[in-house]
Amino acid sequence: MKIIEPTVELIDDIDGAQILRKLERCGKVSRKSKLGDAESFVRSIIKRGHESVLEHVSLTFHIVCDRAIMAELTRHRHASFTVESTRYVKYDELTVIGGAL
């Protein structure tokens, strides 16, 4: 039996300026705003509670966790998930996710 630790790895490269420009472009569709720079625009829509524009940005993570944590992560469907399938993976040995007991 192999015991492994839970892990989280961000797979994407993050370009903050590019993300702000994308959010600005998406947000201005509904607002037809002429505000100055992207950062000011994004701050203003967040301040006004228009957070749905933030959904246009995505990040991909590789998460190794136990089944109970996965159930909590996927419960509210706030993201898309691809999960290792026990139907398609051949396991040579039992692997257990470690952690505090």
Contact map, one row per residue, 1 for C-alpha under 8 A:
11100000000000000000000000000000000000000000000000000000000000000000000000000000000000000000111100000
11110000000000000000000000000000000000000000000000000000000000000000000000000000000000000000111100000
11111000000000000000000000000000000000000000000000000000000000000000000000000000000000000000001111000
01111100000000000000000000000000000000000000000000000000000000000000000000000000000000000000001111000
00111110000000000000000000000000000000000000000000000000000000011000000000000000000000000000000011100
00011111000000000000000000000000000000000000000000000000000000111100000000000000000000000000000011100
00001111100000000000000000000000000000000000000000000000000001111000000000000000000000000000000000000
00000111110000000000000000000000000000000000000000000000000011110000000000000000000000000000000000000
00000011111000000000000000000000000000000000000000000000000011100000000000000000000000000000000000000
00000001111100000000000000000000000000000000000000000000001111000000000000000000000000000000000000000
00000000111110000000000000000000000000000000000000000000001111000000000000000000000000000000000000000
00000000011111000000000000000000000000000000000000000000001110000000000000000000000000000000000000000
00000000001111100000000000000000000000000000000000000000000000000000000000000000000000000000000000000
00000000000111110000000000000000000000000000000000000000000000000000000000000000000000000000000000000
00000000000011111110000000000000000000000000000000000000000000000000000000000000000000000000000000000
00000000000001111111000000000000000000000000000000000000000000000000000000000000000000000000000000000
00000000000000111111100000000000000000000000000000000000000000000000000000000000000000000000000000000
00000000000000111111110000000000000000000000000000000000000000000000000000000000000000000000000000000
00000000000000111111111000000000000000000000000000000000100000000000000000000000000000000000000000000
00000000000000011111111100000000000001100100000000000000000000000000000000000000000000000000000000000
00000000000000001111111110000000000001000000000000000000000000000000000000000000000000000000000000000
00000000000000000111111111000000000000000000000000000001100000000000000000000000000000000000000000000
00000000000000000011111111100000000001000100000000001101100000000000000000000000000000000000000000000
00000000000000000001111111110000000001101100000000000000000000000000000000000000000000000000000000000
00000000000000000000111111111000000000000000000000000000000000000000000000000000000000000000000000000
00000000000000000000011111111100000000000000000000001001000000000000000000000000000000000000000000000
00000000000000000000001111111110000000000100100000001000000000000000000000000000000000000000000000000
00000000000000000000000111111111100000000000000000000000000000000000000000000000000000000000000000000
00000000000000000000000011111111000000000000000000000000000000000000000000000000000000000000000000000
00000000000000000000000001111111000000000000000000000000000000000000000000000000000000000000000000000
00000000000000000000000000111111100000000000000000000000000000000000000000000000000000000000000000000
00000000000000000000000000011111110000000000000000000000000000000000000000000000000000000000000000000
00000000000000000000000000010011111000000000000000000000000000000000000000000000000000000000000000000
00000000000000000000000000000001111100000000000000000000000000000000000000000000000000000000000000000
00000000000000000000000000000000111110011000000000000000000000000000000000000000000000000000000000000
00000000000000000000000000000000011111011000000000000000000000000000000000000000000000000000000000000
00000000000000000000000000000000001111111000000000000000000000000000000000000000000000000000000000000
00000000000000000001101100000000000111111100000000000000000000000000000000000000000000000000000000000
00000000000000000001000100000000000011111110000000000000000000000000000000000000000000000000000000000
00000000000000000000000000000000001111111111000000000000000000000000000000000000000000000000000000000
00000000000000000000000100000000001111111111100000000000000000000000000000000000000000000000000000000
00000000000000000001001100100000000001111111110000000000000000000000000000000000000000000000000000000
00000000000000000000000000000000000000111111111000000000000000000000000000000000000000000000000000000
00000000000000000000000000000000000000011111111100000000000000000000000000000000000000000000000000000
00000000000000000000000000100000000000001111111111100000000000000000000000000000000000000000000000000
00000000000000000000000000000000000000000111111111100000000000000000000000000000000000000000000000000
00000000000000000000000000000000000000000011111111000000000000000000000000000000000000000000000000000
00000000000000000000000000000000000000000001111111000000000000000000000000000000000000000000000000000
00000000000000000000000000000000000000000000111111100000000000000000000000000000000000000000000000000
00000000000000000000000000000000000000000000111111111000000000000000000000000000000000000000000000000
00000000000000000000000000000000000000000000110011111110000000000000000000000000000000000000000000000
00000000000000000000000000000000000000000000000001111111000000000000000000000000000000000000000000000
00000000000000000000001001100000000000000000000001111111000000000000000000000000000000000000000000000
00000000000000000000001000000000000000000000000000111111100000000000000000000000000000000000000000000
00000000000000000000000000000000000000000000000000111111110000000000000000000000000000000000000000000
00000000000000000000011001000000000000000000000000011111110000000000000000000000000000000000000000000
00000000000000000010011000000000000000000000000000000111111000000000000000000000000000000000000000000
00000000000000000000000000000000000000000000000000000011111100000000000000000000000000000000000000000
00000000011100000000000000000000000000000000000000000000111110000000000000000000000000000000000000000
00000000011100000000000000000000000000000000000000000000011111000000000000000000000000000000000000000
00000001111100000000000000000000000000000000000000000000001111100000000000000000000000000000000000000
00000011111000000000000000000000000000000000000000000000000111110000000000000000000000000000000000000
00000111100000000000000000000000000000000000000000000000000011111000000000000000000000000000000000000
00001111000000000000000000000000000000000000000000000000000001111100000000000000000000000000000010000
00001110000000000000000000000000000000000000000000000000000000111110110000000000000000000000000010000
00000100000000000000000000000000000000000000000000000000000000011111110000000000000000000000000110000
00000000000000000000000000000000000000000000000000000000000000001111111000000000000000000000000000000
00000000000000000000000000000000000000000000000000000000000000000111111100000000000000000000000000000
00000000000000000000000000000000000000000000000000000000000000001111111110000000000000000000000000000
00000000000000000000000000000000000000000000000000000000000000001111111111000000000000000000000000000
00000000000000000000000000000000000000000000000000000000000000000011111111100000000000000000000000000
00000000000000000000000000000000000000000000000000000000000000000001111111110000000000000000000000000
00000000000000000000000000000000000000000000000000000000000000000000111111111000000000000000000000000
00000000000000000000000000000000000000000000000000000000000000000000011111111110100000000000000000000
00000000000000000000000000000000000000000000000000000000000000000000001111111000000000000000000000000
00000000000000000000000000000000000000000000000000000000000000000000000111111100000000000000000000000
00000000000000000000000000000000000000000000000000000000000000000000000011111111000000000000000000000
00000000000000000000000000000000000000000000000000000000000000000000000001011111000000000000000000000
00000000000000000000000000000000000000000000000000000000000000000000000001001111100000000000000000000
00000000000000000000000000000000000000000000000000000000000000000000000000001111110000000000000000000
00000000000000000000000000000000000000000000000000000000000000000000000001000011111000000000000000000
00000000000000000000000000000000000000000000000000000000000000000000000000000001111100000000000000000
00000000000000000000000000000000000000000000000000000000000000000000000000000000111110000000000000000
00000000000000000000000000000000000000000000000000000000000000000000000000000000011111001000000000000
00000000000000000000000000000000000000000000000000000000000000000000000000000000001111111000000000000
00000000000000000000000000000000000000000000000000000000000000000000000000000000000111111100000000000
00000000000000000000000000000000000000000000000000000000000000000000000000000000000011111000000000000
00000000000000000000000000000000000000000000000000000000000000000000000000000000000011111100000000000
00000000000000000000000000000000000000000000000000000000000000000000000000000000000111111110000000000
00000000000000000000000000000000000000000000000000000000000000000000000000000000000001011111000000000
00000000000000000000000000000000000000000000000000000000000000000000000000000000000000001111110000000
00000000000000000000000000000000000000000000000000000000000000000000000000000000000000000111110000000
11000000000000000000000000000000000000000000000000000000000000000000000000000000000000000011111000000
11000000000000000000000000000000000000000000000000000000000000000000000000000000000000000011111100000
11110000000000000000000000000000000000000000000000000000000000000000000000000000000000000000111110000
11110000000000000000000000000000000000000000000000000000000000000100000000000000000000000000011111000
00111100000000000000000000000000000000000000000000000000000000011100000000000000000000000000001111100
00111100000000000000000000000000000000000000000000000000000000000000000000000000000000000000000111110
00001100000000000000000000000000000000000000000000000000000000000000000000000000000000000000000011111
00000000000000000000000000000000000000000000000000000000000000000000000000000000000000000000000001111
00000000000000000000000000000000000000000000000000000000000000000000000000000000000000000000000000111
